[in-house]
């Protein structure tokens, strides 16, 4: 197989879910406070000028207009399980397919800016936090044919997260060993996730578990049943990484893409594990972040190998320096949120900070 040394043939897409706030008080909102029709009207009003075609995005009921935005929440369905309404939990940005990482993140910045402007006109703001800071449980009528899908639909009503989509050049996609990729992800995904943990808030305060403050309630709750990746070969080979957490920094999103790229491209990463091991390790990461047992060594291995691998395919790894600092200090985004909460003793001040994009 011919060695690929340029960025040609790669495609990128980012999906990012946002919690909604009251613009004046920064109070976190949920389905009791929001209406699908109102939010959908706001999204449909946002200009798409300057954006590429929306190829690859799907129209999902009860939405009726294809957009790079979607209302996220719990579907209210008819007797045939077709959604006709929704109980909203927040908003999702979905970037159009981009052939470069720079373009993908540029589209994301533009979409985020326009979203915040449109929400502001209606007294709302979007904030980057991976678990609702007040709501904890949701119960709704059956809205899925399968019982486990219904249970999951209720569970994710309090969580928010990003999905990182990469399509490789056809030569690389056809050479993928999906079973080996799954085992590789099982081993390294907990370390990648540890860089991003950022949901230490719940029920109006810090998440306490076994006498200590945890780093990621989202990861703690989703790791048992949710996949780390999804493979969509029928969609131009789309490979979706799902365990990173939300960030208020675009550079974090860039780095998470680069880590996922490294995992996909580097044949020298030799760690392999079972699904059960991944679940166990993610549980530890949820509590301890980068300090979880064996995680720092795996994270260091990835960062050590990433520059050589990325450069060989034409990608710039320089932004990963911020993750090297994060690894050396052990200070995750969750630790920043915890420190800010303790300094301000105010959930509103924390959410105000998380409503900015840096």
N, C-alpha and C positions, 0 to 999 in steps of 0.2 A: 504494500500500500504506500502511495506517495506521501511523504512527510508534509504536513500542512504547516507553513511558517508565517502565514499572514492571517489577519482577522476576517478574511472573506468567508462567507458561508455560515457565520454565527448570527443568531438572532436573540433578542432580549425583550422581556416584558416583565413589568412589575405590577403586582396587585397589593394594595395597602388599605387596610380597614381602619377607620377612625371613629373614636368616641366623639359624641357631640356634647357641647357645653352651652349654657346660657351665656350670651356675650357680656352681659353686665355683671353677673355675679360669679361666673366661672363654675357654677354648679353643674355637676354631671347629669346628663339627661338619659332617659331610657324610654322604653316603649310606652310607658304611662304618659310621657310628656310629648311624644312625637306622633305624627301621622304620616303614613306612606304618601298619601296624595300631596301633602304640602311639600315634603322633601323631594318627591319626584318632580314636582313642578319647578322647584328651585334648580334641580339638576338639568332639566330640559331647557332651561332658560340660558344656560352658560354657553358662551360662544366657543366654537371649535375652530375658529380661524387660526391658521398657522400650524395646525396639526395634520399629520398624514391620515390616509384612509384608515378606517377602523377594521381592517382585515384581521381575522383571528379572534375578534371579540364576539361573544354570543349574547343574543337577546333572551333574557330570562323573565318569565312571568313573575309578577304582574306588570313589569315594565313593558311599554309599548314602543319605545324609541331606542334605537341602538346608540349608546353613548359610552365614553370612556369613564363614566361614573355609574354607580349603582347604589340603591338603598339596600342596606344589609339588615336582615332580621329574620323573623319567624313567619313563614308562609301560612296564610289563611287559605284553605283549599275547599274546592267543591267536592261533590260525591265521587268524582273521577280523579281526585287528588291534584287537580290543576289549581295553582295559586291564583286567586283573584284579588287578594289584599295582602298586607304585610304588617306585622307588629315590629317597628323598626328598633334596631339596636345602634345603628350608626350609618356611615357612608363609606363606600369603597371607591378608590381611584384605581383605574385599570389602564395602563399605558398601552397605546397601539404598539404593534410589533415594530421593533427598531433593529437595524442591521449593525448598530454600534452601541456600546454601553453609554458613551457620552450622549448620543441622541436619546436613548431611553431615559436617562436621568434628566436631560433638558426638558423632555416632554412632561416628566413627572413634576418638575418645578413649576412649569407653566400651568399644569392642571391643578396643582395644589394652590397656587396663587389665585386662580380664577374661582376655585371652590370656596376658599376662605372669603373672598370678596362677596360672592353670591350669598353665602351663609350669613355674613355680617349684616347684609341688608335686611335679613329676616330675624335678626337678633340671636344668631347662633355662631358657634365656632367649632372647628374640628381640632381634636387633641390626640397626640400619639401616645397611647397607653394600651398595653396588651391584655389587661383585665379590667373590667369595670370597677372603679374604686369604691362603690357603695353597694350596688346590686350583687347578689351572690347566687341566687337560685331562680330558675324560671320553670314554670309548668304551663303547658299548653295542650290543647286538644290534638289528637292524632292527626298528623299531616303527611305521613309517609306510609307507603304500603308495607315496608319492612320495619319491624319493631326496633331494630338497632339503629336504623337511620333516624327514626323519630326521636330516640333517646339522644342521639348526637345533635340533632337540630335544637333540642332544648339546652343541651350543655353549652353549645357555642354562642348562646345568646348573651353570655357575659364575657366572652373573650374576643380579642381583636388581634389580627396578625397580618404579616406580609407574606406573599408567595413570590418566589424568585424563579422566573421561567427562562430557560436557556435552550435553544435549539443548536445543535452542533452541525458542522458540515456533513454532508451526506456520507462521505467516506468514514467518518468517525461514528456516526449513528449506526451504520450497517455493521460496524465492528464491535458494537457494545455487547458485553456479556451481562445481561440484566440480573441474573442470579448473583454474579460476582459484585456488580454494582450495589445491589441491595445489602450484601454482607459488608461491603466497604463503607457504605453510608451508616449502617448500624454501628460500626466502630467509631467513625469520626464525627457523626452528627452531634453527639453530646458535647464534644469539644467546640465545634462551630457554634452551637447554641449558647455555650457558656460566654462567648464574646458578647452576646446580644441580650442576655437576661435583663428585663426591664419592667417587671410587673410585681412590685413588692407591696402594693396597696390593696386593701379590701375592707368592706364594711366601714368605710370612713377613716381608716387608719392603716398602720403598717401590718402586714401579714405576719402573724406569729405562729411558729410551729416548733414544738418540743423545746420551748423556752428561748427560742432565738428568732430573729427576723429573717424570713426567707427572701430569696431573690426573685422568684418567678412563680407566681400562682398559676399563670397560664400554662407553663410547661408542666407543672405538677399535676394539673387537672387533665391535660390533653394527651400526655405521653403514653398512657395505658392503651388507648384505643385508636389514636390518630396516627396516620402514616407519616413517616419522615419525608418521603418523596412520593410523587405520582408520576408515572410514565405515560405519555400520550403520543405514542409513535404515529398514530393516525393523524395527528395534528402537526405535521411537519417535524416530527421527532421531538416535540416539546417535553422537556424534563423539568419538573417543578419541585423545588425544595421548600419545605413547609415549616421547619422548626425554629427559624429565626424569629425574633420578636420585633415589635415596632420601635422605631427610633425617631427622634426629632432632628437628626442630622442626615443630610443627603450623603455625606461621605461614608457614613455607616452603611447605607444601602449599597454604595459602590463597593465597599469592602466585602459585604456579604455576597454580592455577585462574584467577586474575585475568588472568594473562598470556595464557592460552589463550582466555579470554573476549574479551580485547582483540583478539587476532588474528582471531577469528571475527566480531566485530562492527564493527571499524573499517574503513570503506571508504576511508579516507585513507592507509592503509599501502600504498604503491605498489610496494614491492620485489617482484620476481618472479625465480625462478631455476629451473634444471633439477634433476632428481634427481641428476645427476652433480655439479653444483655443491654441492648439500647434502652429499653424501658427502665431498667434498673439504674443505669447511668444517668438518664435524663431526670429521674427522681432525685438523684444526688445533686445534679446541676441546679435543679429548681431550688434546692435549699441552700447550697453553698457556692454556686456560680463557678468561677475559675479555681476556687479552692477545693473543689470536690476531688476525691481520690482518683488519681491517674489522669485527670483531665488536663492538667497543665502540660504534661509531657506530650499528649496527643496534639494539643493546640500548638505547642512549640514545633513539633514535627511538621505540621502543615505550614506554619509561617516560614520555617526554614527552607522548605522546598518550593514554596509558591513563587518567589521571584524568578527562578530559573525556568520553571514550567511556563509561567505566564509570558515571559519575554520570548520564549521559543515560539509562541503562537502570535506574537505581535501585540500583547497587552502590557500596559504600564502598571507595574505593581507598587509604585512609590507610595500610594496612599495607605498601604498596609502598615506603614510605620506607626500609625496611630493605634493599631491593634497590638503591635509589639509593645508599645508603652502600656497599653491596657493589661497585657499579659504580665509584664514586669511588675506593675503596681498591684495587680489583682483587683483593681477598682473597675467594676462593671457599670453600665448605665443604671442598673438597679441601685448600686451603692450611691451614685449621684442623686438619684431620686430620694433615697433614704436620708441622706445628709441634708438635702434641701427641706424635706418634710420636718426633720428634727430642728433645723435652724429656724424655720418659719412657724412651725407648729400650726400649719394651715394647709388644708387640702386644696383650697382655692388657689393659693400661691403656686403650688406645685403644678396644678392643671393649667394655670396661666402660662407658666414656663413651657409646658409640653404642647401648647397651642402654637408655638413659634416653630418655624422651619429654618434650620441653620445650614 
